[in-house]
């Protein structure tokens, strides 16, 4: 390998690193890399109730909203939506 091949390899490495840095910078500017506190989740199942062997009701909390969802083999239906009740510390 002569010096031109080495220069080409170094330039390719620098160009690749610049592209990675540019994508990371763009993702951060667009809010795609929002840090979350450990253990903080936006979505959780509050309660589950089996109606019969094929159907189930779920209460799903998403941010500050609760959704009542009916799951069945044929389709899934959002039965109700409401603002989530705030939990009072006891």
N, C-alpha and C positions, 0 to 999 in steps of 0.2 A: 504494500500500500504506500502510495506516495502522499505528499502533504495535501494534495487536492482532495483525495478521498477522505483524509482525516478532517479537513475543513468542512466538507460536505456532511459528514456524520455529526460533527459538532453543531453545525447550522440546523440540521434536522432535529437534533435533540432540543436545541433552544427554541425552535419554532413549535415543537410539540408542547414544551413546558409553557410557552406563552399562550397557546390555545387553551390549555387546561386552566391557567390562571384567569384568562378572559372569561371562560364559561363560569368559573367559580365566582368571579366578581359580578357577572350578570345575574347569576342565580341569587346572590345575596342582595343585590339592588332590587330585584323583583320580589323579594320576600319569600323565596323558596327554601331558605335555610334558616327558618325561625327556630331558635333554641327553645326547648320545653323543659320545664322543671322535671326532674326524675319522678316517675310515678304519676305524673299529671296526664290524664287521658280525657279526651273530648267525648268519647262514645263509651257508654256502658249499659249493660242490661240491668235494670232495676229489679224487675220481677218477671217470672215466667210461670205460666199456668197451662198444663195439658188439658185440653177440652175432651179429646178422645185420642185414640192411637194415631190419627192422621192430622189432627189440627192442634195448634198451640197459639196462645196469646202471649205477647211480649210487651213489656213496658220498657222502652229504650229511651235513655236520656242522652241528648246530644246538645252540648253547650248548655244553654239555659232553656231548652225545650224538651218536653216529653212527648213521645209518640206511642200510641197503642197500636200494635201491628198484629194482624191475624196471619199466621203462616199455615199454609196447606199445600198439598202436592200440586194442585191445579194452579194456584196463584197466591201471591202475597198481597194483602190489602192493608192500607193505613186506615184504621178505624177512627182514630181521633188524634188531635194534636192540641197541646196546651202548654202554657208556660210552666216551667218546673217550679215546684215548691221549694223555698229555701229551707235548708236544714238548720235548725236551731241547736246550738251546742247545749248539752245538759250537764 
